[in-house]
Amino acid sequence: MNLKVTTPVVSVAWLKENLEAENLIVLDGTIPKVGKQKENLIVEKQQIKGARFFDIKKVFSDQKATYPNTILSAEAFQEKAQDLGINKDSCIVVYDTHGIYSAPRVWWLFKTFGFTNIAVLNGGFPEWIAKGYPVEKSSKELYKKGDFVSNYQSERVCFTDDVLQFINEKDKCLTDARAKSRFYPTEPEPRPEVRSGHIPSSKNLPYTILQENGKMKDEEELIKLFSDVNTENKQFVFSCGSGVTACILALGLELTGNTNYILYDGSWSEWGRRSELPIEIE
């Protein structure tokens, strides 16, 4: 019987219990936090036993794009997922070494390409280590090519021209996952070529507020956080610095049972760099 996930996140205890499931694939989706590219990630590049590295930056982003973390075409994503040995009937659990930071980007990408049997590991690698569960040294491997098939869900993602229209649409709630100090701003952007400020009419919901001790907050707390930002139950349009932490907002919203959102893939790294686009600083 193939393993299936029924919630957007799973616990480390659940993963430990199911680690030997035949169709389970564990992905390490770690990237360095923005502005901290040289920081040491946890414990000499160890990984959860049997994990495969999902390279967001160098493999699963368009290398020819102007802006970081740009989504691949459906064909390219399918080919690279197959190269990781992922099949149509796989069950994926993705984690990162920060707790929950970049793993939701992997989760969102798979869902955007039509794959739903995937969950984020709540607490990530730090929680796994804290429980004393099995780890191993990271290694590069070649995998038997999978039969994963992309089914691009275009309604899950939007681009700059769309957002420019959304600014004046009353049924959209533009919501930015960056820190308050970058949103207003009281500190400079980590990318020197990018202006400071935020998209006009957008609201600030820092992704860190959705978490506690490296885990997502419970459903009741998340419902309140989202309803405080979006009092009229509009469709959320999530953005962040470069399309990564906006996916944490997407994960949090889905944990409340709400899927009424789209994600701005270019996010502030594109908007802030394009001088013809309007910005606000207050």
C-alpha positions as a Markdown table, in Angstrom:
| # | Residue | x | y | z |
|---|---|---|---|---|
| 1 | Met | 0.0 | 0.0 | 0.0 |
| 2 | Asn | 1.4 | 3.3 | -1.1 |
| 3 | Leu | 2.0 | 6.0 | 1.6 |
| 4 | Lys | -0.1 | 9.2 | 1.3 |
| 5 | Val | 0.0 | 12.4 | 3.2 |
| 6 | Thr | -3.3 | 14.1 | 4.2 |
| 7 | Thr | -1.9 | 17.3 | 5.7 |
| 8 | Pro | 0.5 | 20.0 | 4.5 |
| 9 | Val | 2.9 | 19.3 | 7.3 |
| 10 | Val | 4.0 | 16.0 | 9.0 |
| 11 | Ser | 5.8 | 15.5 | 12.3 |
| 12 | Val | 9.3 | 14.0 | 12.7 |
| 13 | Ala | 7.7 | 11.1 | 14.6 |
| 14 | Trp | 5.4 | 10.4 | 11.6 |
| 15 | Leu | 8.4 | 10.5 | 9.2 |
| 16 | Lys | 10.5 | 8.2 | 11.4 |
| 17 | Glu | 7.6 | 5.7 | 11.6 |
| 18 | Asn | 7.3 | 5.7 | 7.8 |
| 19 | Leu | 10.9 | 6.1 | 6.8 |
| 20 | Glu | 11.1 | 2.7 | 5.1 |
| 21 | Ala | 7.9 | 3.1 | 3.1 |
| 22 | Glu | 8.5 | 1.9 | -0.5 |
| 23 | Asn | 7.2 | 5.0 | -2.2 |
| 24 | Leu | 8.6 | 7.6 | 0.2 |
| 25 | Ile | 11.1 | 10.1 | -1.0 |
| 26 | Val | 12.7 | 12.5 | 1.5 |
| 27 | Leu | 14.0 | 15.8 | 0.0 |
| 28 | Asp | 16.4 | 18.2 | 1.5 |
| 29 | Gly | 15.4 | 21.6 | 0.2 |
| 30 | Thr | 17.9 | 23.7 | 2.1 |
| 31 | Ile | 19.2 | 27.1 | 0.8 |
| 32 | Pro | 21.1 | 29.7 | 2.8 |
| 33 | Lys | 19.0 | 32.5 | 4.3 |
| 34 | Val | 19.2 | 35.7 | 2.3 |
| 35 | Gly | 22.2 | 37.7 | 3.2 |
| 36 | Lys | 23.8 | 34.7 | 5.0 |
| 37 | Gln | 25.1 | 32.7 | 2.1 |
| 38 | Lys | 28.3 | 31.8 | 4.0 |
| 39 | Glu | 26.7 | 30.6 | 7.2 |
| 40 | Asn | 27.4 | 27.1 | 8.3 |
| 41 | Leu | 24.4 | 24.8 | 7.9 |
| 42 | Ile | 23.8 | 22.3 | 10.6 |
| 43 | Val | 26.4 | 19.6 | 11.3 |
| 44 | Glu | 28.8 | 19.0 | 8.4 |
| 45 | Lys | 26.3 | 18.5 | 5.7 |
| 46 | Gln | 24.5 | 15.7 | 7.3 |
| 47 | Gln | 21.0 | 14.7 | 6.2 |
| 48 | Ile | 18.1 | 12.6 | 7.2 |
| 49 | Lys | 18.7 | 9.0 | 6.3 |
| 50 | Gly | 18.0 | 8.4 | 2.6 |
| 51 | Ala | 17.4 | 12.0 | 1.8 |
| 52 | Arg | 17.9 | 13.5 | -1.7 |
| 53 | Phe | 19.1 | 17.1 | -2.3 |
| 54 | Phe | 16.5 | 19.3 | -4.1 |
| 55 | Asp | 18.7 | 22.1 | -5.4 |
| 56 | Ile | 16.4 | 25.1 | -5.5 |
| 57 | Lys | 19.0 | 27.5 | -6.7 |
| 58 | Lys | 21.0 | 25.7 | -9.3 |
| 59 | Val | 18.6 | 23.0 | -10.7 |
| 60 | Phe | 15.0 | 23.9 | -9.9 |
| 61 | Ser | 15.2 | 27.6 | -10.9 |
| 62 | Asp | 15.5 | 29.1 | -14.4 |
| 63 | Gln | 19.3 | 29.7 | -14.7 |
| 64 | Lys | 18.7 | 32.1 | -17.6 |
| 65 | Ala | 16.2 | 34.3 | -15.7 |
| 66 | Thr | 17.1 | 37.8 | -14.6 |
| 67 | Tyr | 15.7 | 37.3 | -11.1 |
| 68 | Pro | 16.5 | 34.7 | -8.5 |
| 69 | Asn | 14.4 | 31.5 | -8.0 |
| 70 | Thr | 12.4 | 32.0 | -11.1 |
| 71 | Ile | 10.0 | 29.1 | -11.7 |
| 72 | Leu | 10.9 | 26.5 | -14.4 |
| 73 | Ser | 8.8 | 25.6 | -17.3 |
| 74 | Ala | 6.6 | 22.5 | -16.8 |
| 75 | Glu | 8.8 | 20.5 | -19.1 |
| 76 | Ala | 12.0 | 21.4 | -17.4 |
| 77 | Phe | 10.6 | 20.8 | -13.9 |
| 78 | Gln | 9.3 | 17.4 | -15.0 |
| 79 | Glu | 12.7 | 16.3 | -16.4 |
| 80 | Lys | 14.6 | 17.4 | -13.3 |
| 81 | Ala | 12.1 | 15.8 | -10.9 |
| 82 | Gln | 12.4 | 12.6 | -12.9 |
| 83 | Asp | 16.2 | 12.8 | -12.6 |
| 84 | Leu | 15.7 | 12.8 | -8.8 |
| 85 | Gly | 13.9 | 9.5 | -9.2 |
| 86 | Ile | 10.5 | 10.9 | -8.4 |
| 87 | Asn | 7.5 | 9.0 | -9.7 |
| 88 | Lys | 3.8 | 9.7 | -10.1 |
| 89 | Asp | 3.0 | 7.5 | -7.1 |
| 90 | Ser | 5.8 | 8.9 | -4.9 |
| 91 | Cys | 5.1 | 10.3 | -1.4 |
| 92 | Ile | 7.4 | 13.3 | -0.7 |
| 93 | Val | 8.4 | 14.8 | 2.6 |
| 94 | Val | 10.6 | 17.9 | 2.3 |
| 95 | Tyr | 12.7 | 19.6 | 5.0 |
| 96 | Asp | 15.4 | 22.1 | 5.4 |
| 97 | Thr | 18.1 | 22.7 | 8.0 |
| 98 | His | 16.7 | 25.9 | 9.3 |
| 99 | Gly | 13.5 | 24.5 | 10.7 |
| 100 | Ile | 10.9 | 25.7 | 8.1 |
| 101 | Tyr | 12.4 | 28.2 | 5.7 |
| 102 | Ser | 13.0 | 27.0 | 2.1 |
| 103 | Ala | 11.2 | 23.6 | 2.3 |
| 104 | Pro | 7.8 | 25.2 | 1.6 |
| 105 | Arg | 9.2 | 26.5 | -1.7 |
| 106 | Val | 9.7 | 22.9 | -2.7 |
| 107 | Trp | 6.2 | 22.0 | -1.5 |
| 108 | Trp | 4.7 | 24.9 | -3.4 |
| 109 | Leu | 6.6 | 24.0 | -6.6 |
| 110 | Phe | 5.3 | 20.5 | -6.7 |
| 111 | Lys | 1.8 | 21.6 | -6.0 |
| 112 | Thr | 2.0 | 24.2 | -8.8 |
| 113 | Phe | 3.1 | 21.4 | -11.1 |
| 114 | Gly | 0.1 | 19.3 | -10.1 |
| 115 | Phe | 1.6 | 17.0 | -7.5 |
| 116 | Thr | -0.2 | 16.9 | -4.2 |
| 117 | Asn | 1.2 | 13.9 | -2.3 |
| 118 | Ile | 3.8 | 16.1 | -0.6 |
| 119 | Ala | 4.2 | 17.6 | 2.9 |
| 120 | Val | 6.7 | 19.7 | 4.8 |
| 121 | Leu | 8.5 | 18.3 | 7.8 |
| 122 | Asn | 7.4 | 20.4 | 10.8 |
| 123 | Gly | 10.5 | 21.6 | 12.6 |
| 124 | Gly | 12.8 | 20.3 | 9.9 |
| 125 | Phe | 16.3 | 18.9 | 10.4 |
| 126 | Pro | 16.8 | 20.6 | 13.8 |
| 127 | Glu | 13.7 | 18.8 | 15.2 |
| 128 | Trp | 14.9 | 15.5 | 13.6 |
| 129 | Ile | 18.3 | 15.9 | 15.3 |
| 130 | Ala | 16.7 | 16.8 | 18.6 |
| 131 | Lys | 14.8 | 13.6 | 18.6 |
| 132 | Gly | 17.9 | 11.6 | 17.9 |
| 133 | Tyr | 16.6 | 10.1 | 14.7 |
| 134 | Pro | 18.9 | 8.5 | 12.1 |
| 135 | Val | 21.2 | 10.8 | 10.0 |
| 136 | Glu | 23.9 | 10.2 | 7.5 |
| 137 | Lys | 26.6 | 12.2 | 5.6 |
| 138 | Ser | 25.3 | 13.9 | 2.5 |
| 139 | Ser | 26.3 | 12.3 | -0.8 |
| 140 | Lys | 25.6 | 12.9 | -4.4 |
| 141 | Glu | 23.9 | 9.9 | -6.1 |
| 142 | Leu | 22.4 | 9.1 | -9.5 |
| 143 | Tyr | 18.8 | 7.8 | -9.2 |
| 144 | Lys | 16.8 | 5.6 | -11.4 |
| 145 | Lys | 14.8 | 8.0 | -13.6 |
| 146 | Gly | 11.3 | 8.5 | -12.4 |
| 147 | Asp | 8.0 | 8.8 | -14.3 |
| 148 | Phe | 6.8 | 12.1 | -12.7 |
| 149 | Val | 4.5 | 14.1 | -14.9 |
| 150 | Ser | 4.0 | 17.9 | -14.7 |
| 151 | Asn | 0.5 | 19.3 | -14.8 |
| 152 | Tyr | 1.1 | 23.1 | -14.5 |
| 153 | Gln | -1.5 | 24.8 | -12.4 |
| 154 | Ser | -1.3 | 28.4 | -13.8 |
| 155 | Glu | -3.8 | 29.7 | -11.3 |
| 156 | Arg | -1.4 | 29.2 | -8.5 |
| 157 | Val | 1.2 | 31.7 | -9.7 |
| 158 | Cys | 1.2 | 35.3 | -10.9 |
| 159 | Phe | 3.7 | 37.7 | -12.4 |
| 160 | Thr | 4.5 | 41.4 | -12.4 |
| 161 | Asp | 1.9 | 42.5 | -14.9 |
| 162 | Asp | -0.7 | 40.7 | -12.9 |
| 163 | Val | 0.3 | 42.3 | -9.6 |
| 164 | Leu | 0.3 | 45.7 | -11.2 |
| 165 | Gln | -3.4 | 45.2 | -12.0 |
| 166 | Phe | -4.1 | 43.6 | -8.5 |
| 167 | Ile | -3.0 | 46.8 | -6.8 |
| 168 | Asn | -6.4 | 48.4 | -7.7 |
| 169 | Glu | -8.6 | 45.3 | -7.5 |
| 170 | Lys | -10.8 | 45.2 | -4.4 |
| 171 | Asp | -11.0 | 41.4 | -4.3 |
| 172 | Lys | -7.2 | 40.9 | -3.8 |
| 173 | Cys | -5.2 | 41.1 | -0.6 |
| 174 | Leu | -1.5 | 41.7 | -1.4 |
| 175 | Thr | 0.5 | 40.3 | 1.5 |
| 176 | Asp | 4.3 | 40.5 | 1.9 |
| 177 | Ala | 6.2 | 37.9 | 4.0 |
| 178 | Arg | 9.4 | 40.0 | 4.5 |
| 179 | Ala | 10.4 | 41.4 | 7.8 |
| 180 | Lys | 8.7 | 44.6 | 9.0 |
| 181 | Ser | 12.1 | 46.4 | 8.8 |
| 182 | Arg | 12.3 | 45.7 | 5.1 |
| 183 | Phe | 8.7 | 46.3 | 4.3 |
| 184 | Tyr | 8.5 | 49.9 | 5.6 |
| 185 | Pro | 11.7 | 50.1 | 5.4 |
| 186 | Thr | 14.1 | 50.9 | 8.3 |
| 187 | Glu | 16.9 | 48.8 | 6.9 |
| 188 | Pro | 18.3 | 48.4 | 3.4 |
| 189 | Glu | 17.5 | 45.5 | 1.1 |
| 190 | Pro | 20.1 | 42.7 | 1.2 |
| 191 | Arg | 20.4 | 42.9 | -2.6 |
| 192 | Pro | 22.1 | 46.3 | -3.3 |
| 193 | Glu | 20.5 | 46.7 | -6.8 |
| 194 | Val | 17.0 | 46.5 | -5.3 |
| 195 | Arg | 15.0 | 49.5 | -4.0 |
| 196 | Ser | 13.6 | 49.6 | -0.5 |
| 197 | Gly | 9.9 | 49.7 | 0.2 |
| 198 | His | 6.9 | 47.6 | -0.7 |
| 199 | Ile | 4.2 | 47.2 | -3.4 |
| 200 | Pro | 1.5 | 49.8 | -3.1 |
| 201 | Ser | -1.6 | 48.6 | -1.2 |
| 202 | Ser | 0.2 | 45.5 | 0.2 |
| 203 | Lys | 0.1 | 44.5 | 3.8 |
| 204 | Asn | 2.9 | 43.0 | 5.9 |
| 205 | Leu | 2.8 | 39.5 | 7.5 |
| 206 | Pro | 6.3 | 38.5 | 8.3 |
| 207 | Tyr | 6.7 | 34.7 | 7.8 |
| 208 | Thr | 8.5 | 34.4 | 11.2 |
| 209 | Ile | 5.2 | 35.4 | 13.0 |
| 210 | Leu | 3.6 | 32.1 | 11.6 |
| 211 | Gln | 6.3 | 30.0 | 13.4 |
| 212 | Glu | 7.3 | 29.2 | 17.0 |
| 213 | Asn | 10.5 | 27.2 | 17.8 |
| 214 | Gly | 11.0 | 26.3 | 14.1 |
| 215 | Lys | 7.5 | 24.8 | 13.7 |
| 216 | Met | 4.3 | 26.2 | 12.3 |
| 217 | Lys | 1.8 | 27.6 | 14.8 |
| 218 | Asp | -1.5 | 25.8 | 15.4 |
| 219 | Glu | -4.5 | 26.3 | 13.2 |
| 220 | Glu | -6.3 | 28.6 | 15.6 |
| 221 | Glu | -3.4 | 31.0 | 15.8 |
| 222 | Leu | -2.8 | 30.9 | 12.1 |
| 223 | Ile | -6.5 | 31.7 | 11.4 |
| 224 | Lys | -6.2 | 34.8 | 13.6 |
| 225 | Leu | -3.0 | 36.0 | 11.9 |
| 226 | Phe | -4.4 | 35.7 | 8.4 |
| 227 | Ser | -7.8 | 37.2 | 9.3 |
| 228 | Asp | -6.1 | 40.2 | 11.0 |
| 229 | Val | -4.5 | 41.0 | 7.6 |
| 230 | Asn | -7.4 | 40.0 | 5.4 |
| 231 | Thr | -10.6 | 41.0 | 7.2 |
| 232 | Glu | -12.8 | 40.6 | 4.2 |
| 233 | Asn | -11.7 | 37.1 | 3.1 |
| 234 | Lys | -10.2 | 38.4 | -0.2 |
| 235 | Gln | -7.9 | 36.3 | -2.4 |
| 236 | Phe | -4.4 | 36.5 | -1.0 |
| 237 | Val | -1.5 | 37.4 | -3.3 |
| 238 | Phe | 1.7 | 36.4 | -1.5 |
| 239 | Ser | 5.1 | 37.9 | -2.1 |
| 240 | Cys | 8.4 | 38.1 | -0.3 |
| 241 | Gly | 12.0 | 38.9 | -1.3 |
| 242 | Ser | 12.5 | 36.3 | -4.0 |
| 243 | Gly | 9.6 | 33.9 | -3.9 |
| 244 | Val | 10.8 | 31.6 | -1.1 |
| 245 | Thr | 9.3 | 32.8 | 2.2 |
| 246 | Ala | 6.0 | 33.7 | 0.5 |
| 247 | Cys | 5.6 | 29.9 | 0.3 |
| 248 | Ile | 5.6 | 29.8 | 4.1 |
| 249 | Leu | 2.6 | 32.0 | 4.0 |
| 250 | Ala | 1.0 | 29.7 | 1.5 |
| 251 | Leu | 1.8 | 26.7 | 3.7 |
| 252 | Gly | 0.3 | 28.5 | 6.8 |
| 253 | Leu | -2.9 | 29.4 | 4.9 |
| 254 | Glu | -3.4 | 25.8 | 3.7 |
| 255 | Leu | -3.0 | 24.6 | 7.3 |
| 256 | Thr | -6.1 | 26.6 | 8.1 |
| 257 | Gly | -8.0 | 24.9 | 5.3 |
| 258 | Asn | -7.9 | 27.9 | 3.0 |
| 259 | Thr | -6.4 | 27.6 | -0.5 |
| 260 | Asn | -7.6 | 30.9 | -1.9 |
| 261 | Tyr | -4.2 | 32.4 | -2.7 |
| 262 | Ile | -1.8 | 32.9 | -5.5 |
| 263 | Leu | 2.0 | 33.6 | -5.3 |
| 264 | Tyr | 4.0 | 36.3 | -7.0 |
| 265 | Asp | 7.0 | 34.5 | -8.3 |
| 266 | Gly | 9.2 | 37.5 | -9.0 |
| 267 | Ser | 8.4 | 39.1 | -5.6 |
| 268 | Trp | 10.4 | 42.1 | -4.4 |
| 269 | Ser | 13.7 | 41.1 | -6.1 |
| 270 | Glu | 11.9 | 41.9 | -9.4 |
| 271 | Trp | 9.5 | 44.6 | -8.3 |
| 272 | Gly | 12.1 | 46.6 | -6.4 |
| 273 | Arg | 14.6 | 46.3 | -9.2 |
| 274 | Arg | 12.3 | 47.6 | -11.9 |
| 275 | Ser | 12.4 | 51.4 | -11.6 |
| 276 | Glu | 9.2 | 52.0 | -13.6 |
| 277 | Leu | 7.1 | 50.2 | -11.0 |
| 278 | Pro | 5.5 | 52.1 | -8.1 |
| 279 | Ile | 6.6 | 51.6 | -4.6 |
| 280 | Glu | 5.5 | 52.8 | -1.1 |
| 281 | Ile | 7.7 | 53.2 | 2.0 |
| 282 | Glu | 5.0 | 54.0 | 4.6 |
